[in-house]
Amino acid sequence: MTDWHKRWENNKIGWHAEQINSQLIEYFSKLNLVTGDKIFVPLCGKSLDMLYLLQKGLKVVGVEMSEIAAEQFFSENKLEYSVSKIDGLKLYEGKGIQIFCGDFFTLNPRHLVNVKAVYDRASLIALDKALRPKYVNHLNDIISKDVRILLLTLNYPQHQRVGPPFAVSKSEVDSLYGGSFQCQEFEYINDIENEPMFLLEGVDFVEKAVYCLQKVRM
Ligand SMILES: C[S@@+](CC[C@H](N)C(=O)[O-])C[C@H]1O[C@@H](n2cnc3c(N)ncnc32)[C@H](O)[C@@H]1O
């Protein structure tokens, strides 16, 4: 059993937010989406941000390794769903939403047909440094040219606490996505005063950033 599965079993899911992410609300329009477009949410957990995306008229496709998360997403939000099997993955499906239950690294482009955008909150930064290039390479492999990614990151002195969430700097974003993506930075602020856990741990700063990355090369 992975650490993530254990966290879901023990309900140790401190990253889960009970409100829609304010940066998603602020920067959603930068994705240039129209009603009916499809958005991919990697490592989606049971994020309420997926409800926001549905309310915006989008189709949502997520991937999440924990069945607990997928089940709780539908039951806590009182959404009807069915479960089927596809390519060895469990597929939870409701109106306008599909959550593939399994390992992100087993997804292939057929699972993400017509995806126009990606929303990454607490996904890249959930992974340790060694896994992040593998995550970005795989994401690049399964999305089409022109897809835009709204990426939310945190950066802080990594030596002052252990992740997750892990610190990801602007230069790391540039080097991870630099090859095939055009990168725009929308926000980069020190927000330590709104991060009581980091303050308690004696962390000096927490920079929150929002990027839009557009895949420009195949
Ligand atoms: C920090 S949480 C963030 C969840 C969600 N993005 C949010 O904002 O609430 C990371 C999630 O990724 C899932 N996860 C981690 N590695 C994964 C993988 N290789 N494939 C699928 N899900 C994974 C974990 O179970 C966990 O729910």
The ligand as a Gaussian input file, in Angstrom:
#p B3LYP/6-31G(d) Opt

LIG

0 1
 C       -1.851000      16.302000      -2.514000
 S       -3.189000      15.388000      -3.130000
 C       -3.979000      16.596000      -4.164000
 C       -5.338000      16.218000      -4.623000
 C       -6.054000      17.284000      -5.457000
 N       -5.277000      17.719000      -6.592000
 C       -6.472000      18.450000      -4.610000
 O       -6.138000      19.590000      -4.946000
 O       -7.171000      18.238000      -3.598000
 C       -2.408000      14.290000      -4.282000
 C       -3.328000      13.189000      -4.761000
 O       -2.667000      12.444000      -5.770000
 C       -2.971000      11.080000      -5.633000
 N       -1.853000      10.383000      -6.313000
 C       -0.553000      10.384000      -5.966000
 N        0.198000       9.692000      -6.858000
 C       -0.672000       9.279000      -7.819000
 C       -0.515000       8.528000      -9.018000
 N        0.699000       8.071000      -9.420000
 N       -1.618000       8.257000      -9.753000
 C       -2.835000       8.694000      -9.371000
 N       -3.053000       9.419000      -8.238000
 C       -1.982000       9.704000      -7.477000
 C       -3.066000      10.859000      -4.135000
 O       -3.862000       9.754000      -3.785000
 C       -3.701000      12.184000      -3.681000
 O       -5.106000      12.084000      -3.630000

